[in-house]
């Protein structure tokens, strides 16, 4: 029997050529092979009938090659085509063409007379049925009783240099030889009443590779998904326990500064904002470190709540830090908070990046030297506009990007770390910022509404405050997808509303035209819009505009001196112009749904009816139309976020890869909600009964940070 830790080179049942190929692409041990899970399966115990028409569902066909052709298209492009015929009673008869583009070498491996299995989506091509770029395998003699036919067959993700049959055969042979008794269970033995009764990690791994039946495959998948969720929840609870045990301090003043600030606001905070401020105040005033997630939809007023927390912290004699994922957002926070805090006597600093980068991009920087209570230092090509001002005393509030984590950032006596758009930072980055000072309080913010199960999973070590109310006086936003919109139509629509005294945004994905990307650019389109919209004045805003000029452009737009703003996504955050009621977004399919929802939130901020027009780059792209229709159907941020999660996955939306959690092989955070809850319960029970995991040493291998295994009391 083979132990999982056995090196690939010592697996005697594999041919030398196979072992060398596996080692070359990164497989070091038998365990590596066992953890190389299938990405899908084909039921090759029976095959689909040869299709008589197009289908949206892929088919798995077995047939004989009766013809091959290598054809040349215009230029140097080629495609290789085979015709396969249904023989031997595999289906109802017929032929299908299979085509592969720009792979002329394939004619050397596929020839008439060979039997093949192909998998792909059939479509009608003239009078023929064709499958483009299908997956394929050659049927070899003896395959009837093999890993490749006559069963539910796993299809594995491939690495360059090794084929599907080779890796499948290697794993098939390994599953016959491996010592499953040496594979420890991560989960406690399931009870007899559980759906996993009798299941173990070894049994699940056997079935996940070569399942005897589809029913057993789903049970194995759910069991291994539960393992993944359990590992995540165990680490989340350990982090939460460690944070609760760290020595902390109270970082909350009397609230005089906050009262003064709120009394000077031209509006009343919403009840949701007030509730969240009080929840944060309680956390700041506790002797243990606060870890809190502030979640709110676009335009709900998270920045105001964060500013309230900062004022309470500064009043207690401690420093606050605000970390944003991008330089533009950091600048916006700097300008906004400086305007709010300076009248209260609170000093504000900015740190965003290197002097070199600033010289190239004409962006503000402090590069270790903090500037506050005045404009940021500006660097231009070839010369400095003015020297950084050095101060011995660090600012009360320091705002920046991830640059805050490196170099000699003047972070002293830190009491509160505010992290904006948390999903763009990893757990390690959050922990590094929180390590400054003596267990400072941490407030993380996100404008991406997250379903409760995902919140519990990804942010399970944090308490949650939700701003579930928009400010009063906001008008509904009418959103439409206009694939066939002409410039004349859009111009007429915009002009109609400009004549009523309203203002408009026109958004593009690029600053300048690109040779590689087929998308429109703000700078290239600006002159055209200026001519079409005369006499209404237009402005141009993008990330490369000098920050001083950027603020002047936005000031003119806020004062309605400029009526139309042609821009990139720099307006995604921190722009509040109630009179702006029109937004047109070109090449809208190039943005994620959550980002489009964020952009859309720049209109609808006043009492007037507002409109968002989404114009895809390709008129006849059904996938783009379907995606963008989500925004036309709802303005609910939670529904938009769920649709975005389904399209892009939680790894992209929530930064799971950066957080050390990676992508799940088996679990689906959107559909396996019951398993997520069960995993949290099991993790809590383990830590309740065995806080230091002495009784369960096998779990040490799934702990991300061994320092979290400490103490004897679990606080949840």
C-alpha positions as CSV (number, residue, x, y, z in Angstrom):
1,X,0.0,0.0,0.0
2,X,1.2,3.5,-0.8
3,X,1.3,6.2,1.8
4,X,0.0,9.7,0.7
5,X,3.4,11.3,1.4
6,X,5.2,8.9,-0.9
7,X,7.2,10.9,-3.6
8,X,5.9,10.5,-7.2
9,X,9.3,9.1,-8.2
10,X,8.8,6.1,-5.8
11,X,5.4,5.1,-7.2
12,X,6.4,1.8,-8.8
13,X,3.1,1.2,-10.5
14,X,3.6,4.2,-12.8
15,X,5.7,4.2,-15.9
16,X,9.0,6.2,-15.7
17,X,7.7,8.5,-18.5
18,X,4.5,9.2,-16.6
19,X,6.4,9.9,-13.3
20,X,8.8,12.3,-15.1
21,X,5.8,14.1,-16.7
22,X,4.0,14.5,-13.4
23,X,7.1,15.7,-11.5
24,X,7.8,18.2,-14.3
25,X,4.3,19.9,-14.0
26,X,4.6,20.1,-10.2
27,X,3.3,16.9,-8.6
28,X,5.6,16.0,-5.8
29,X,3.8,13.3,-3.8
30,X,0.9,10.8,-4.0
31,X,-1.1,13.3,-1.9
32,X,-0.7,16.0,-4.6
33,X,-2.3,13.6,-7.1
34,X,-5.1,12.7,-4.7
35,X,-5.8,16.4,-4.2
36,X,-5.9,17.1,-7.9
37,X,-9.7,16.9,-8.1
38,X,-11.9,16.6,-11.2
39,X,-13.5,19.7,-12.6
40,X,-16.4,17.8,-14.1
41,X,-17.5,14.3,-15.1
42,X,-18.8,12.5,-18.2
43,X,-21.1,9.5,-18.0
44,X,-19.4,7.2,-20.5
45,X,-21.4,4.2,-19.4
46,X,-23.8,5.4,-22.2
47,X,-23.3,8.1,-24.8
48,X,-25.7,10.8,-26.2
49,X,-27.4,10.2,-29.5
50,X,-25.9,12.2,-32.3
51,X,-27.7,15.5,-32.4
52,X,-30.0,16.5,-35.2
53,X,-29.8,20.2,-34.4
54,X,-28.2,22.9,-32.2
55,X,-28.3,22.6,-28.4
56,X,-27.4,24.9,-25.5
57,X,-26.3,21.8,-23.6
58,X,-23.1,20.0,-24.4
59,X,-23.2,16.4,-25.5
60,X,-20.8,13.5,-25.1
61,X,-20.5,11.5,-28.3
62,X,-18.6,8.3,-29.4
63,X,-18.0,7.8,-33.0
64,X,-15.6,6.8,-35.8
65,X,-13.6,9.3,-37.8
66,X,-14.5,9.0,-41.4
67,X,-12.9,12.2,-42.8
68,X,-10.2,14.8,-41.9
69,X,-9.4,18.1,-43.5
70,X,-6.9,20.9,-42.8
71,X,-8.3,24.1,-44.1
72,X,-6.8,27.6,-44.4
73,X,-8.8,30.8,-43.7
74,X,-7.9,34.3,-44.7
75,X,-4.4,35.3,-43.6
76,X,-2.5,32.6,-41.7
77,X,-5.4,31.2,-39.7
78,X,-6.2,27.5,-40.2
79,X,-8.7,25.1,-38.8
80,X,-8.6,21.3,-38.6
81,X,-11.9,19.5,-39.2
82,X,-12.9,15.9,-38.7
83,X,-16.2,14.2,-39.5
84,X,-17.3,11.5,-37.0
85,X,-20.0,8.9,-37.7
86,X,-22.2,7.1,-35.3
87,X,-21.3,3.4,-35.7
88,X,-21.9,0.3,-33.7
89,X,-25.3,1.3,-32.2
90,X,-24.0,4.0,-30.0
91,X,-27.0,6.3,-30.8
92,X,-29.5,6.9,-33.6
93,X,-27.1,7.3,-36.4
94,X,-25.8,10.4,-38.1
95,X,-22.6,12.4,-38.5
96,X,-21.1,15.5,-36.7
97,X,-18.2,17.7,-37.8
98,X,-15.7,18.8,-35.2
99,X,-13.4,21.8,-35.7
100,X,-10.3,23.2,-34.0
101,X,-8.8,26.5,-35.0
102,X,-5.1,27.3,-35.4
103,X,-3.9,23.9,-34.3
104,X,-2.5,22.4,-37.6
105,X,-0.5,19.8,-35.7
106,X,-3.8,17.9,-34.9
107,X,-3.9,16.2,-38.3
108,X,-0.9,14.2,-37.1
109,X,-2.8,12.6,-34.2
110,X,-6.4,12.3,-35.6
111,X,-6.9,10.2,-38.7
112,X,-9.7,8.4,-40.4
113,X,-10.5,5.0,-38.9
114,X,-9.8,6.1,-35.3
115,X,-12.6,5.9,-32.7
116,X,-13.0,9.0,-30.6
117,X,-15.0,10.4,-27.7
118,X,-15.9,14.1,-28.1
119,X,-17.5,16.6,-25.7
120,X,-18.9,20.0,-26.7
121,X,-21.9,22.0,-27.7
122,X,-23.4,21.3,-31.1
123,X,-24.5,24.1,-33.4
124,X,-25.9,24.3,-36.9
125,X,-23.3,25.2,-39.6
126,X,-25.1,25.4,-42.9
127,X,-26.7,22.0,-43.4
128,X,-24.4,20.3,-41.0
129,X,-24.1,19.9,-37.3
130,X,-20.8,21.1,-36.0
131,X,-19.0,21.3,-32.6
132,X,-16.2,23.9,-32.3
133,X,-13.2,23.3,-30.1
134,X,-14.6,20.1,-28.4
135,X,-12.6,18.1,-25.8
136,X,-11.7,14.8,-27.3
137,X,-10.0,11.5,-26.6
138,X,-9.0,8.6,-28.8
139,X,-10.6,5.3,-27.8
140,X,-7.9,2.7,-27.5
141,X,-8.2,-1.1,-27.4
142,X,-9.0,-2.4,-24.0
143,X,-10.7,0.9,-22.9
144,X,-14.0,-0.8,-22.2
145,X,-12.9,-1.9,-18.7
146,X,-10.6,1.1,-18.0
147,X,-10.6,4.5,-16.3
148,X,-11.7,6.1,-19.6
149,X,-14.9,4.3,-20.7
150,X,-17.7,2.3,-19.3
151,X,-18.1,4.4,-16.2
152,X,-18.6,7.9,-14.8
153,X,-15.3,9.4,-16.0
154,X,-13.6,12.3,-14.3
155,X,-12.3,15.2,-16.4
156,X,-9.3,16.9,-14.7
157,X,-7.8,20.4,-15.0
158,X,-4.7,20.0,-17.1
159,X,-1.2,21.5,-16.7
160,X,0.9,22.2,-19.8
161,X,2.9,19.2,-20.7
162,X,0.6,16.4,-19.6
163,X,-2.5,15.0,-21.2
164,X,-6.0,14.1,-19.9
165,X,-5.6,10.3,-20.3
166,X,-2.2,10.3,-18.7
167,X,-3.2,12.1,-15.5
168,X,-6.5,10.2,-15.3
169,X,-4.8,6.8,-15.6
170,X,-2.2,7.8,-13.0
171,X,-4.9,8.8,-10.5
172,X,-7.0,5.7,-11.3
173,X,-4.0,3.5,-10.6
174,X,-3.2,5.4,-7.4
175,X,-6.7,5.0,-6.0
176,X,-6.2,1.3,-6.2
177,X,-2.9,1.4,-4.3
178,X,-3.2,4.2,-1.7
179,X,-3.4,3.4,2.0
180,X,-6.6,5.2,2.9
181,X,-6.3,4.2,6.5
182,X,-3.4,6.7,6.7
183,X,-5.6,9.6,5.7
184,X,-6.9,11.2,8.9
185,X,-10.4,12.6,9.1
186,X,-10.8,16.3,9.6
187,X,-14.4,16.1,10.8
188,X,-15.7,14.1,13.7
189,X,-17.4,10.8,12.9
190,X,-20.9,11.7,11.6
191,X,-23.8,10.4,13.6
192,X,-26.1,7.7,12.2
193,X,-28.8,10.3,11.6
194,X,-26.6,12.5,9.5
195,X,-26.7,12.5,5.7
196,X,-23.0,11.6,6.0
197,X,-23.5,8.5,8.1
198,X,-20.6,6.1,7.4
199,X,-18.7,8.7,5.4
200,X,-15.0,9.4,6.0
201,X,-12.4,11.5,4.2
202,X,-11.0,8.4,2.6
203,X,-14.4,7.2,1.3
204,X,-15.2,10.7,0.0
205,X,-11.8,10.9,-1.8
206,X,-12.4,7.5,-3.4
207,X,-15.8,8.5,-4.7
208,X,-14.8,12.0,-5.8
209,X,-12.3,10.6,-8.3
210,X,-14.1,7.5,-9.7
211,X,-17.7,7.4,-8.4
212,X,-19.6,4.2,-8.9
213,X,-22.8,6.2,-9.3
214,X,-24.0,9.8,-9.5
215,X,-25.7,9.6,-6.1
216,X,-22.5,8.7,-4.2
217,X,-20.7,11.5,-6.1
218,X,-23.0,14.2,-4.7
219,X,-22.7,12.9,-1.1
220,X,-18.9,12.9,-1.4
221,X,-18.9,16.4,-2.8
222,X,-21.0,17.7,0.0
223,X,-18.8,16.0,2.6
224,X,-15.6,17.4,1.2
225,X,-17.4,20.8,0.9
226,X,-18.2,20.6,4.6
227,X,-14.5,19.9,5.3
228,X,-13.6,23.1,3.4
229,X,-16.1,25.2,5.2
230,X,-15.1,23.7,8.5
231,X,-11.4,24.6,7.9
232,X,-12.4,28.2,7.1
233,X,-14.7,28.5,10.1
234,X,-12.1,27.0,12.5
235,X,-9.6,29.7,11.4
236,X,-12.2,32.5,11.6
237,X,-13.2,31.5,15.1
238,X,-9.5,31.2,16.2
239,X,-8.8,34.7,14.9
240,X,-11.8,36.1,16.7
241,X,-10.7,34.4,19.9
242,X,-7.1,35.7,19.6
243,X,-8.4,39.2,19.0
244,X,-10.6,39.0,22.0
245,X,-7.6,37.9,24.2
246,X,-5.2,40.6,23.1
247,X,-4.7,43.4,25.6
248,X,-6.7,46.4,24.5
249,X,-7.6,49.9,25.5
250,X,-10.5,52.2,25.4
251,X,-10.3,54.6,22.4
252,X,-13.5,56.6,22.9
253,X,-13.7,60.3,23.9
254,X,-16.6,62.0,25.5
255,X,-18.2,62.9,22.1
256,X,-17.9,66.7,22.2
257,X,-16.2,66.8,18.8
258,X,-18.8,64.6,17.3
259,X,-21.7,66.7,18.8
260,X,-20.1,69.8,17.3
261,X,-19.7,68.1,13.9
262,X,-23.2,66.7,13.7
263,X,-24.7,70.1,14.8
264,X,-23.1,71.8,11.8
265,X,-24.3,69.3,9.2
266,X,-26.9,70.7,6.8
267,X,-28.9,67.4,7.2
268,X,-29.9,64.9,9.8
269,X,-28.1,61.5,9.8
270,X,-30.4,58.6,9.1
271,X,-31.6,56.4,12.0
272,X,-29.4,53.6,10.5
273,X,-26.3,55.8,10.6
274,X,-27.1,56.9,14.2
275,X,-27.5,53.2,15.2
276,X,-24.2,52.2,13.6
277,X,-22.4,55.1,15.3
278,X,-23.7,54.0,18.6
279,X,-22.6,50.4,18.0
280,X,-19.1,51.6,17.0
281,X,-19.0,53.9,20.1
282,X,-19.7,50.8,22.3
283,X,-16.8,48.9,20.6
284,X,-14.4,51.8,20.9
285,X,-15.3,52.2,24.6
286,X,-14.7,48.5,25.4
287,X,-11.3,47.4,27.0
288,X,-10.9,44.7,24.3
289,X,-10.0,45.3,20.7
290,X,-13.0,46.0,18.4
291,X,-13.3,44.2,15.1
292,X,-16.3,45.5,13.2
293,X,-17.6,45.4,9.6
294,X,-19.6,48.4,8.5
295,X,-21.7,47.3,5.5
296,X,-23.9,49.7,3.5
297,X,-25.2,50.1,0.0
298,X,-24.1,52.8,-2.4
299,X,-25.0,56.3,-1.0
300,X,-25.9,55.1,2.4
301,X,-23.4,57.3,4.2
302,X,-20.6,55.0,5.4
303,X,-18.0,57.7,5.2
304,X,-20.0,59.8,7.7
305,X,-20.2,56.9,10.2
306,X,-16.4,56.3,9.8
307,X,-15.7,60.0,10.4
308,X,-17.8,59.8,13.6
309,X,-15.7,56.9,14.8
310,X,-12.5,58.8,14.0
311,X,-13.6,61.8,15.9
312,X,-14.4,59.7,19.0
313,X,-10.9,58.1,18.7
314,X,-9.0,61.3,18.2
315,X,-10.8,62.9,21.2
316,X,-9.5,60.1,23.4
317,X,-5.9,61.1,22.6
318,X,-5.2,58.4,20.0
319,X,-4.4,58.4,16.3
320,X,-6.7,57.1,13.6
321,X,-5.6,55.6,10.2
322,X,-7.8,55.2,7.1
323,X,-6.6,52.7,4.4
324,X,-8.1,52.8,1.0
325,X,-7.5,50.3,-1.9
326,X,-6.6,52.9,-4.5
327,X,-4.8,56.2,-4.7
328,X,-7.9,58.0,-6.0
329,X,-10.1,56.9,-3.2
330,X,-7.4,57.8,-0.6
331,X,-7.2,61.3,-2.1
332,X,-11.0,61.6,-2.0
333,X,-11.1,60.6,1.6
334,X,-8.2,63.0,2.4
335,X,-10.1,66.0,0.8
336,X,-13.4,65.1,2.3
337,X,-12.1,64.5,5.9
338,X,-9.7,67.4,5.8
339,X,-12.7,69.7,5.1
340,X,-14.6,68.1,7.9
341,X,-11.9,67.8,10.5
342,X,-9.8,71.0,10.1
343,X,-12.5,73.3,11.6
344,X,-12.5,70.9,14.6
345,X,-8.7,71.3,15.1
346,X,-8.0,67.7,13.9
347,X,-4.9,67.4,11.7
348,X,-5.0,65.1,8.6
349,X,-2.2,63.5,6.6
350,X,-1.9,61.6,3.4
351,X,0.4,58.8,2.3
352,X,-0.2,57.1,-0.9
353,X,2.9,55.9,-2.7
354,X,6.4,56.4,-4.0
355,X,7.9,59.7,-5.3
356,X,8.9,57.9,-8.5
357,X,5.4,56.8,-9.3
358,X,4.0,60.2,-8.5
359,X,6.5,61.8,-10.9
360,X,5.3,59.5,-13.6
361,X,1.6,59.9,-13.0
362,X,1.3,63.4,-11.5
363,X,-0.4,62.2,-8.4
364,X,0.0,63.4,-4.8
365,X,2.4,61.6,-2.5
366,X,4.0,62.0,0.8
367,X,6.5,59.1,0.5
368,X,7.2,59.1,4.2
369,X,6.9,62.8,4.7
370,X,3.4,63.8,5.9
371,X,1.6,66.8,4.7
372,X,-1.6,67.9,6.5
373,X,-3.9,70.8,6.8
374,X,-2.8,71.9,3.4
375,X,-2.8,70.6,-0.2
376,X,-0.8,67.3,-0.7
377,X,2.6,67.6,-2.2
378,X,2.5,67.5,-6.1
379,X,5.3,66.1,-8.2
380,X,5.6,66.8,-11.8
381,X,7.9,65.4,-14.5
382,X,11.4,66.8,-14.2
383,X,10.8,69.0,-11.1
384,X,9.2,69.2,-7.7
385,X,6.5,71.8,-7.3
386,X,7.4,72.2,-3.7
387,X,9.2,70.3,-1.0
388,X,7.4,68.0,1.4
389,X,6.8,69.5,4.7
390,X,8.3,67.4,7.5
391,X,6.6,67.4,10.9
392,X,7.8,65.8,14.1
393,X,4.3,65.3,15.4
394,X,2.3,62.7,13.4
395,X,-1.2,63.8,12.2
396,X,-4.3,62.9,14.2
397,X,-5.7,61.2,11.1
398,X,-3.4,59.5,8.5
399,X,-5.1,58.5,5.2
400,X,-3.4,56.3,2.6
401,X,-3.2,53.2,0.5
402,X,-1.4,50.0,1.3
403,X,1.7,52.2,1.5
404,X,0.7,52.7,5.1
405,X,1.9,49.2,5.8
406,X,5.5,49.8,4.6
407,X,8.4,52.1,5.2
408,X,8.4,54.7,8.0
409,X,4.7,55.7,8.1
410,X,4.3,58.0,11.1
411,X,1.8,55.7,12.9
412,X,2.1,56.4,16.7
413,X,-0.3,55.6,19.4
414,X,-2.8,54.1,17.0
415,X,-6.3,53.7,18.4
416,X,-8.4,53.0,15.3
417,X,-7.7,51.5,11.9
418,X,-10.5,52.1,9.3
419,X,-10.1,49.9,6.2
420,X,-12.3,50.9,3.2
421,X,-13.5,48.4,0.6
422,X,-12.3,45.5,2.8
423,X,-12.7,42.8,0.1
424,X,-9.7,44.4,-1.8
425,X,-7.4,43.7,1.1
426,X,-6.4,40.4,2.6
427,X,-6.6,39.2,6.2
428,X,-2.8,39.4,6.4
429,X,-2.9,43.1,5.4
430,X,-5.7,43.9,7.9
431,X,-3.7,42.1,10.6
432,X,-0.5,44.0,9.8
433,X,-2.3,47.4,10.1
434,X,-4.0,46.3,13.3
435,X,-0.6,45.3,14.8
436,X,0.5,48.9,15.1
437,X,0.0,50.2,18.6
438,X,-1.6,48.2,21.4
439,X,-4.4,46.2,19.8
440,X,-6.1,49.1,18.1
441,X,-9.8,48.9,17.2
442,X,-10.5,47.9,13.6
443,X,-13.4,49.1,11.5
444,X,-13.7,47.7,8.0
445,X,-16.1,49.0,5.4
446,X,-17.6,47.6,2.2
447,X,-20.1,49.0,-0.3
448,X,-20.6,45.5,-1.6
449,X,-23.8,44.2,0.0
450,X,-23.0,40.7,1.2
451,X,-25.5,37.9,1.9
452,X,-25.6,36.9,5.6
453,X,-24.0,33.5,4.9
454,X,-21.1,35.1,3.1
455,X,-20.7,37.6,5.9
456,X,-20.6,34.8,8.5
457,X,-18.0,33.0,6.4
458,X,-15.6,35.6,5.2
459,X,-16.0,38.2,8.0
460,X,-16.9,35.7,10.7
461,X,-14.3,37.1,13.1
462,X,-16.0,40.6,13.0
463,X,-19.1,42.1,14.5
464,X,-21.4,43.6,11.8
465,X,-23.1,46.9,11.6
466,X,-25.4,47.5,8.6
467,X,-26.6,50.8,7.2
468,X,-29.9,49.6,5.7
469,X,-31.4,53.0,5.0
470,X,-30.7,55.6,2.4
471,X,-30.8,59.3,3.2
472,X,-34.2,61.0,2.8
473,X,-35.1,62.8,-0.4
474,X,-33.3,60.3,-2.7
475,X,-35.2,59.7,-6.0
476,X,-35.5,56.3,-7.7
477,X,-33.1,55.5,-10.5
478,X,-34.6,54.3,-13.8
479,X,-32.0,52.0,-15.4
480,X,-32.1,50.8,-19.0
481,X,-29.9,48.7,-21.3
482,X,-29.7,50.3,-24.8
483,X,-27.7,48.0,-27.1
484,X,-29.0,49.8,-30.2
485,X,-28.6,53.3,-28.8
486,X,-27.2,55.8,-31.4
487,X,-25.2,58.9,-30.6
488,X,-28.2,61.0,-31.8
489,X,-30.6,59.2,-29.5
490,X,-28.3,59.6,-26.4
491,X,-27.5,63.2,-27.3
492,X,-31.2,64.1,-27.6
493,X,-32.0,62.4,-24.3
494,X,-29.2,64.2,-22.5
495,X,-30.1,67.6,-24.0
496,X,-33.7,67.3,-23.0
497,X,-32.8,67.0,-19.4
498,X,-30.0,69.6,-19.5
499,X,-32.6,72.1,-20.7
500,X,-34.6,71.4,-17.6
501,X,-31.6,72.4,-15.5
502,X,-30.2,68.9,-14.7
503,X,-26.7,67.6,-15.1
504,X,-25.2,64.4,-16.6
505,X,-22.2,62.0,-16.4
506,X,-20.9,60.1,-19.4
507,X,-18.6,57.3,-18.3
508,X,-16.0,55.3,-20.3
509,X,-13.8,52.4,-19.2
510,X,-10.5,53.8,-20.6
511,X,-8.7,57.1,-20.2
512,X,-7.1,56.9,-23.6
513,X,-7.6,54.7,-26.7
514,X,-5.9,51.4,-26.7
515,X,-4.5,49.3,-29.5
516,X,-5.3,46.1,-27.7
517,X,-8.7,46.8,-26.1
518,X,-11.8,47.5,-28.2
519,X,-13.4,50.0,-25.8
520,X,-14.0,53.7,-26.0
521,X,-11.9,56.2,-24.0
522,X,-12.9,59.4,-22.3
523,X,-10.2,61.6,-23.7
524,X,-10.9,60.5,-27.3
525,X,-14.6,61.1,-27.0
526,X,-14.5,64.4,-25.1
527,X,-14.3,66.7,-28.1
528,X,-17.2,65.0,-29.8
529,X,-19.5,65.4,-26.8
530,X,-18.4,69.0,-26.4
531,X,-19.6,69.7,-30.0
532,X,-22.8,67.7,-29.8
533,X,-23.9,69.2,-26.5
534,X,-23.2,72.9,-27.2
535,X,-24.0,75.3,-25.7
536,X,-23.9,73.2,-22.5
537,X,-20.4,73.3,-21.0
538,X,-18.6,69.9,-20.5
539,X,-15.7,68.8,-18.3
540,X,-13.2,65.9,-18.5
541,X,-12.2,64.0,-15.5
542,X,-9.9,60.9,-15.2
543,X,-7.2,59.4,-13.0
544,X,-4.4,61.2,-14.7
545,X,-5.7,64.7,-14.1
546,X,-3.6,66.7,-11.7
547,X,-5.3,66.5,-8.2
548,X,-5.6,70.3,-7.9
549,X,-7.2,70.5,-11.3
550,X,-9.4,67.5,-10.5
551,X,-10.8,69.3,-7.5
552,X,-11.4,72.4,-9.6
553,X,-13.3,70.3,-12.2
554,X,-15.4,68.7,-9.5
555,X,-16.1,72.1,-7.9
556,X,-17.3,73.5,-11.2
557,X,-19.6,70.5,-11.7
558,X,-20.9,70.8,-8.1
559,X,-21.7,74.5,-8.7
560,X,-23.4,73.6,-12.1
561,X,-20.8,75.7,-14.0
562,X,-20.1,72.5,-15.9
563,X,-23.3,70.6,-16.9
564,X,-21.8,67.4,-18.3
565,X,-18.9,65.4,-16.9
566,X,-17.2,63.0,-19.3
567,X,-15.2,60.7,-17.0
568,X,-13.8,57.3,-16.1
569,X,-14.5,55.4,-12.9
570,X,-12.8,58.1,-10.9
571,X,-16.4,59.3,-10.1
572,X,-17.2,55.8,-8.6
573,X,-16.8,57.0,-5.1
574,X,-17.0,60.2,-3.1
575,X,-19.0,62.2,-5.7
576,X,-22.2,63.8,-4.4
577,X,-24.0,66.1,-6.8
578,X,-27.8,66.0,-6.2
579,X,-28.6,67.9,-9.4
580,X,-26.9,65.2,-11.6
581,X,-29.7,63.0,-12.8
582,X,-28.3,61.3,-16.0
583,X,-25.6,58.7,-16.3
584,X,-24.6,57.1,-19.6
585,X,-22.1,54.2,-19.3
586,X,-20.4,53.1,-22.5
587,X,-18.9,49.6,-22.9
588,X,-20.9,48.8,-19.8
589,X,-20.2,45.0,-20.1
590,X,-16.6,45.7,-19.2
591,X,-17.5,46.6,-15.7
592,X,-18.6,44.2,-12.9
593,X,-22.2,44.5,-11.7
594,X,-21.1,45.7,-8.3
595,X,-19.0,48.5,-9.9
596,X,-21.8,49.5,-12.2
597,X,-24.1,49.7,-9.2
598,X,-21.5,51.8,-7.4
599,X,-21.3,54.1,-10.5
600,X,-25.1,54.3,-10.8
601,X,-25.2,55.5,-7.2
602,X,-23.7,58.9,-8.3
603,X,-27.2,59.9,-9.6
604,X,-30.4,59.7,-7.8
605,X,-29.0,61.8,-4.9
606,X,-31.6,64.5,-5.1
607,X,-35.3,64.9,-5.5
608,X,-35.4,64.7,-9.3
609,X,-36.1,61.5,-11.2
610,X,-32.8,60.0,-12.4
611,X,-31.7,57.7,-15.2
612,X,-28.8,55.3,-15.9
613,X,-28.3,54.2,-19.5
614,X,-26.1,51.2,-20.0
615,X,-24.7,50.9,-23.5
616,X,-22.8,47.6,-24.3
617,X,-19.9,47.7,-26.7
618,X,-21.2,44.9,-28.8
619,X,-24.8,45.3,-30.0
620,X,-25.6,41.6,-30.4
621,X,-23.9,40.1,-27.3
622,X,-26.6,38.1,-25.5
623,X,-24.4,37.5,-22.5
624,X,-23.7,41.2,-22.0
625,X,-27.4,42.0,-22.4
626,X,-28.4,39.3,-19.8
627,X,-25.7,40.5,-17.4
628,X,-26.7,44.2,-17.6
629,X,-30.4,43.4,-17.4
630,X,-29.8,42.6,-13.7
631,X,-29.3,46.3,-13.1
632,X,-32.3,47.2,-15.1
633,X,-34.5,44.9,-13.0
634,X,-33.4,46.1,-9.5
635,X,-31.7,48.9,-7.5
636,X,-31.4,46.6,-4.5
637,X,-27.6,46.3,-3.8
638,X,-28.0,42.8,-2.2
639,X,-29.7,41.4,-5.3
640,X,-27.0,43.0,-7.5
641,X,-24.3,41.6,-5.3
642,X,-25.8,38.1,-5.4
643,X,-26.0,38.2,-9.2
644,X,-22.4,39.5,-9.4
645,X,-21.3,36.7,-7.1
646,X,-22.9,34.1,-9.4
647,X,-21.2,35.6,-12.4
648,X,-17.7,36.1,-11.0
649,X,-17.7,34.0,-7.9
650,X,-16.9,35.0,-4.3
651,X,-13.2,34.7,-4.9
652,X,-13.2,37.7,-7.2
653,X,-15.8,39.8,-5.3
654,X,-14.6,39.2,-1.8
655,X,-10.9,38.8,-2.2
656,X,-10.8,35.2,-1.0
657,X,-7.5,34.5,-2.7
658,X,-5.8,37.5,-0.9
659,X,-7.3,36.5,2.4
660,X,-5.6,33.1,2.4
661,X,-8.8,31.2,2.0
662,X,-8.4,30.5,-1.7
663,X,-11.1,29.1,-3.9
664,X,-13.2,26.2,-2.8
665,X,-12.9,23.0,-4.8
666,X,-16.3,21.6,-3.7
667,X,-18.2,24.2,-1.7
668,X,-20.4,26.9,-3.1
669,X,-20.9,29.8,-0.7
670,X,-24.1,30.8,-2.5
671,X,-26.0,27.4,-2.6
672,X,-24.4,25.4,0.3
673,X,-25.7,27.7,3.0
674,X,-26.8,24.8,5.3
675,X,-23.3,23.3,5.1
676,X,-21.8,26.7,6.0
677,X,-23.9,26.9,9.2
678,X,-23.2,23.3,10.0
679,X,-19.5,23.9,9.6
680,X,-19.6,26.8,12.0
681,X,-21.4,24.7,14.6
682,X,-18.9,21.9,14.3
683,X,-15.9,24.3,14.5
684,X,-17.4,26.0,17.6
685,X,-18.0,22.6,19.3
686,X,-14.4,21.5,18.6
687,X,-12.9,24.6,20.1
688,X,-15.3,24.5,23.0
689,X,-14.2,20.9,23.9
690,X,-10.6,21.2,22.8
691,X,-9.5,24.9,22.8
692,X,-5.8,24.2,22.1
693,X,-6.5,21.2,19.8
694,X,-4.4,18.8,21.9
695,X,-7.0,16.1,21.4
696,X,-7.3,16.8,17.7
697,X,-3.7,17.3,16.5
698,X,-4.7,16.3,13.0
699,X,-6.4,19.8,12.7
700,X,-3.1,21.6,13.1
701,X,-2.4,21.1,9.4
702,X,-5.4,23.2,8.4
703,X,-4.6,26.1,10.8
704,X,-3.4,29.1,8.8
705,X,-1.7,30.9,11.8
706,X,-0.5,28.6,14.6
707,X,-0.3,31.6,17.0
708,X,-4.1,31.6,17.1
709,X,-4.2,28.2,19.0
710,X,-3.9,29.8,22.4
711,X,-6.0,30.1,25.6
712,X,-8.6,27.9,27.1
713,X,-11.8,29.9,26.6
714,X,-13.7,30.4,23.4
715,X,-15.7,33.6,23.1
716,X,-18.2,33.7,20.2
